[in-house]
Amino acid sequence: MISYLDPLRAAVRAVVVLLFAAIVVVVFAQVVSRFVFNAPFSWSEELARYLQVWLILLGSAACVRRGLHLTVDYAVHSLEPRRQRDVRLLALAGVIFFLGVVVVSGIALISATANQTTPALEIPIRVVYLALPIGALLMLIEALALGYELLSNRSAGEGTRS
């Protein structure tokens, strides 16, 4: 419905695919170096861990868009459609507030760790922590788009989103 987000979504999807491919390559190289050459890399586990953090936080935006995050909606199904939308909008407002706090806190975390580096890779820890505000911002954008769709459906008198 909101086509102006499609280029952003495509870019995030491409980055997620690249991150996953990089994790597979790094972990496979670690296994080969450890068990074939008996000389494990000192940096591969750390890199795989940081790539996974980025992968999860970027991929979570797609989960927000598709409604794949864990929810407890048993009682919501017993409500009439208009009330279901109201409850979903209220829950979405809470999610939006939380993600806003995470974005702001993530930015503060990055500035607080300005001089720190990772142990094995010795890259600035900011590079790793940057995943938090970026991932939360992407989730926030998707949550706002979902809220817009729910509000548009409400004003148009259409059914609920499933």
BALOBA-1460 file (C-alpha; in Angstrom, 3 decimals):
// residues 162
<rec num="1" residu="m" x="0.000" y="0.000" z="0.000"/>
<rec num="2" residu="i" x="2.762" y="2.451" z="0.873"/>
<rec num="3" residu="s" x="4.939" y="2.168" z="-2.201"/>
<rec num="4" residu="y" x="7.399" y="4.910" z="-1.251"/>
<rec num="5" residu="l" x="8.876" y="2.503" z="1.311"/>
<rec num="6" residu="d" x="9.561" y="-0.164" z="-1.335"/>
<rec num="7" residu="p" x="13.101" y="1.083" z="-2.225"/>
<rec num="8" residu="l" x="14.044" y="1.147" z="1.466"/>
<rec num="9" residu="r" x="12.587" y="-2.325" z="1.963"/>
<rec num="10" residu="a" x="14.481" y="-3.661" z="-1.057"/>
<rec num="11" residu="a" x="17.739" y="-2.167" z="0.216"/>
<rec num="12" residu="v" x="17.243" y="-3.649" z="3.688"/>
<rec num="13" residu="r" x="16.382" y="-7.028" z="2.158"/>
<rec num="14" residu="a" x="19.585" y="-6.930" z="0.083"/>
<rec num="15" residu="v" x="21.673" y="-6.043" z="3.143"/>
<rec num="16" residu="v" x="20.051" y="-8.861" z="5.140"/>
<rec num="17" residu="v" x="20.876" y="-11.360" z="2.375"/>
<rec num="18" residu="l" x="24.476" y="-10.117" z="2.235"/>
<rec num="19" residu="l" x="24.821" y="-10.312" z="6.027"/>
<rec num="20" residu="f" x="23.477" y="-13.854" z="6.066"/>
<rec num="21" residu="a" x="25.859" y="-14.868" z="3.267"/>
<rec num="22" residu="a" x="28.759" y="-13.275" z="5.146"/>
<rec num="23" residu="i" x="27.860" y="-15.187" z="8.317"/>
<rec num="24" residu="v" x="27.791" y="-18.469" z="6.384"/>
<rec num="25" residu="v" x="31.183" y="-17.749" z="4.796"/>
<rec num="26" residu="v" x="32.813" y="-16.646" z="8.071"/>
<rec num="27" residu="v" x="31.514" y="-19.607" z="10.063"/>
<rec num="28" residu="f" x="32.440" y="-22.071" z="7.300"/>
<rec num="29" residu="a" x="35.957" y="-20.587" z="7.099"/>
<rec num="30" residu="q" x="36.255" y="-20.900" z="10.881"/>
<rec num="31" residu="v" x="35.245" y="-24.569" z="10.790"/>
<rec num="32" residu="v" x="37.701" y="-25.317" z="7.985"/>
<rec num="33" residu="s" x="40.552" y="-23.445" z="9.651"/>
<rec num="34" residu="r" x="39.896" y="-25.110" z="13.000"/>
<rec num="35" residu="f" x="39.334" y="-28.706" z="11.962"/>
<rec num="36" residu="v" x="41.313" y="-28.992" z="8.717"/>
<rec num="37" residu="f" x="44.294" y="-26.754" z="9.393"/>
<rec num="38" residu="n" x="44.161" y="-26.838" z="13.206"/>
<rec num="39" residu="a" x="44.656" y="-23.070" z="13.214"/>
<rec num="40" residu="p" x="41.400" y="-21.288" z="14.096"/>
<rec num="41" residu="f" x="40.899" y="-17.629" z="13.347"/>
<rec num="42" residu="s" x="40.836" y="-15.401" z="16.407"/>
<rec num="43" residu="w" x="38.309" y="-12.982" z="14.933"/>
<rec num="44" residu="s" x="35.699" y="-15.139" z="13.190"/>
<rec num="45" residu="e" x="33.376" y="-15.797" z="16.131"/>
<rec num="46" residu="e" x="33.290" y="-12.123" z="17.033"/>
<rec num="47" residu="l" x="32.585" y="-11.100" z="13.448"/>
<rec num="48" residu="a" x="29.830" y="-13.708" z="13.093"/>
<rec num="49" residu="r" x="28.248" y="-12.480" z="16.332"/>
<rec num="50" residu="y" x="28.252" y="-8.845" z="15.230"/>
<rec num="51" residu="l" x="26.929" y="-9.723" z="11.778"/>
<rec num="52" residu="q" x="24.143" y="-11.680" z="13.441"/>
<rec num="53" residu="v" x="23.217" y="-8.675" z="15.603"/>
<rec num="54" residu="w" x="22.902" y="-6.550" z="12.466"/>
<rec num="55" residu="l" x="20.990" y="-9.302" z="10.666"/>
<rec num="56" residu="i" x="18.444" y="-9.669" z="13.463"/>
<rec num="57" residu="l" x="17.850" y="-5.961" z="13.966"/>
<rec num="58" residu="l" x="17.482" y="-5.237" z="10.250"/>
<rec num="59" residu="g" x="15.342" y="-8.304" z="9.662"/>
<rec num="60" residu="s" x="13.038" y="-7.332" z="12.506"/>
<rec num="61" residu="a" x="11.686" y="-4.467" z="10.419"/>
<rec num="62" residu="a" x="10.280" y="-6.955" z="7.917"/>
<rec num="63" residu="c" x="8.740" y="-8.857" z="10.818"/>
<rec num="64" residu="v" x="6.970" y="-5.696" z="11.992"/>
<rec num="65" residu="r" x="5.615" y="-5.141" z="8.490"/>
<rec num="66" residu="r" x="4.305" y="-8.699" z="8.185"/>
<rec num="67" residu="g" x="3.071" y="-9.015" z="11.767"/>
<rec num="68" residu="l" x="5.486" y="-11.860" z="12.568"/>
<rec num="69" residu="h" x="6.608" y="-10.722" z="16.005"/>
<rec num="70" residu="l" x="5.234" y="-12.629" z="18.954"/>
<rec num="71" residu="t" x="1.870" y="-11.298" z="20.103"/>
<rec num="72" residu="v" x="-0.740" y="-12.350" z="22.611"/>
<rec num="73" residu="d" x="-3.991" y="-11.733" z="20.775"/>
<rec num="74" residu="y" x="-6.270" y="-14.433" z="22.106"/>
<rec num="75" residu="a" x="-8.719" y="-12.002" z="23.708"/>
<rec num="76" residu="v" x="-8.611" y="-9.634" z="20.730"/>
<rec num="77" residu="h" x="-10.264" y="-12.198" z="18.464"/>
<rec num="78" residu="s" x="-13.376" y="-12.220" z="20.645"/>
<rec num="79" residu="l" x="-13.944" y="-8.492" z="20.099"/>
<rec num="80" residu="e" x="-15.986" y="-6.927" z="17.323"/>
<rec num="81" residu="p" x="-13.906" y="-5.730" z="14.318"/>
<rec num="82" residu="r" x="-13.985" y="-2.045" z="15.308"/>
<rec num="83" residu="r" x="-12.711" y="-2.840" z="18.814"/>
<rec num="84" residu="q" x="-10.050" y="-5.148" z="17.357"/>
<rec num="85" residu="r" x="-8.711" y="-2.206" z="15.367"/>
<rec num="86" residu="d" x="-8.788" y="-0.015" z="18.473"/>
<rec num="87" residu="v" x="-6.806" y="-2.570" z="20.485"/>
<rec num="88" residu="r" x="-4.325" y="-3.048" z="17.639"/>
<rec num="89" residu="l" x="-3.845" y="0.719" z="17.345"/>
<rec num="90" residu="l" x="-3.311" y="1.010" z="21.100"/>
<rec num="91" residu="a" x="-0.750" y="-1.810" z="21.054"/>
<rec num="92" residu="l" x="0.924" y="-0.249" z="18.012"/>
<rec num="93" residu="a" x="1.121" y="3.093" z="19.822"/>
<rec num="94" residu="g" x="2.984" y="1.340" z="22.647"/>
<rec num="95" residu="v" x="5.346" y="-0.280" z="20.159"/>
<rec num="96" residu="i" x="5.977" y="3.065" z="18.453"/>
<rec num="97" residu="f" x="6.729" y="4.722" z="21.786"/>
<rec num="98" residu="f" x="9.104" y="1.890" z="22.777"/>
<rec num="99" residu="l" x="10.924" y="2.014" z="19.430"/>
<rec num="100" residu="g" x="11.311" y="5.780" z="19.762"/>
<rec num="101" residu="v" x="12.946" y="5.254" z="23.156"/>
<rec num="102" residu="v" x="15.233" y="2.585" z="21.661"/>
<rec num="103" residu="v" x="16.306" y="4.912" z="18.838"/>
<rec num="104" residu="v" x="17.146" y="7.721" z="21.264"/>
<rec num="105" residu="s" x="18.858" y="5.357" z="23.729"/>
<rec num="106" residu="g" x="20.807" y="3.708" z="20.913"/>
<rec num="107" residu="i" x="22.130" y="7.066" z="19.771"/>
<rec num="108" residu="a" x="23.129" y="7.870" z="23.356"/>
<rec num="109" residu="l" x="24.878" y="4.493" z="23.617"/>
<rec num="110" residu="i" x="26.881" y="5.204" z="20.480"/>
<rec num="111" residu="s" x="28.051" y="8.551" z="21.768"/>
<rec num="112" residu="a" x="28.905" y="7.043" z="25.180"/>
<rec num="113" residu="t" x="31.182" y="4.421" z="23.606"/>
<rec num="114" residu="a" x="33.134" y="6.752" z="21.349"/>
<rec num="115" residu="n" x="36.615" y="5.477" z="22.253"/>
<rec num="116" residu="q" x="35.934" y="1.739" z="22.634"/>
<rec num="117" residu="t" x="36.932" y="-0.982" z="20.188"/>
<rec num="118" residu="t" x="35.996" y="-4.624" z="19.844"/>
<rec num="119" residu="p" x="38.412" y="-7.140" z="21.387"/>
<rec num="120" residu="a" x="39.419" y="-9.285" z="18.396"/>
<rec num="121" residu="l" x="38.597" y="-7.156" z="15.370"/>
<rec num="122" residu="e" x="39.602" y="-3.859" z="17.007"/>
<rec num="123" residu="i" x="36.931" y="-1.940" z="15.127"/>
<rec num="124" residu="p" x="35.027" y="0.875" z="16.854"/>
<rec num="125" residu="i" x="32.234" y="-0.614" z="18.949"/>
<rec num="126" residu="r" x="30.030" y="2.167" z="17.557"/>
<rec num="127" residu="v" x="29.844" y="0.173" z="14.312"/>
<rec num="128" residu="v" x="28.232" y="-2.692" z="16.205"/>
<rec num="129" residu="y" x="26.001" y="-0.524" z="18.399"/>
<rec num="130" residu="l" x="24.813" y="1.442" z="15.368"/>
<rec num="131" residu="a" x="22.633" y="-1.566" z="14.544"/>
<rec num="132" residu="l" x="20.386" y="-0.734" z="17.500"/>
<rec num="133" residu="p" x="19.147" y="2.732" z="16.454"/>
<rec num="134" residu="i" x="19.109" y="1.836" z="12.762"/>
<rec num="135" residu="g" x="17.149" y="-1.371" z="13.326"/>
<rec num="136" residu="a" x="14.765" y="0.362" z="15.725"/>
<rec num="137" residu="l" x="14.309" y="3.242" z="13.273"/>
<rec num="138" residu="l" x="13.443" y="0.817" z="10.477"/>
<rec num="139" residu="m" x="10.988" y="-0.969" z="12.779"/>
<rec num="140" residu="l" x="9.555" y="2.415" z="13.774"/>
<rec num="141" residu="i" x="9.024" y="3.349" z="10.126"/>
<rec num="142" residu="e" x="7.246" y="0.049" z="9.486"/>
<rec num="143" residu="a" x="5.133" y="0.454" z="12.637"/>
<rec num="144" residu="l" x="4.125" y="3.965" z="11.561"/>
<rec num="145" residu="a" x="3.223" y="2.658" z="8.100"/>
<rec num="146" residu="l" x="1.166" y="-0.101" z="9.698"/>
<rec num="147" residu="g" x="-0.572" y="2.455" z="11.916"/>
<rec num="148" residu="y" x="-1.328" y="4.598" z="8.880"/>
<rec num="149" residu="e" x="-2.862" y="1.567" z="7.140"/>
<rec num="150" residu="l" x="-4.968" y="0.725" z="10.191"/>
<rec num="151" residu="l" x="-6.177" y="4.314" z="10.470"/>
<rec num="152" residu="s" x="-6.925" y="4.472" z="6.738"/>
<rec num="153" residu="n" x="-8.956" y="1.269" z="6.991"/>
<rec num="154" residu="r" x="-10.856" y="2.716" z="9.962"/>
<rec num="155" residu="s" x="-11.840" y="5.882" z="8.133"/>
<rec num="156" residu="a" x="-12.758" y="3.931" z="4.994"/>
<rec num="157" residu="g" x="-14.856" y="1.480" z="7.015"/>
<rec num="158" residu="e" x="-12.876" y="-1.521" z="5.758"/>
<rec num="159" residu="g" x="-12.145" y="-4.691" z="7.709"/>
<rec num="160" residu="t" x="-9.217" y="-5.342" z="9.981"/>
<rec num="161" residu="r" x="-5.775" y="-6.324" z="8.835"/>
<rec num="162" residu="s" x="-4.973" y="-9.960" z="9.483"/>
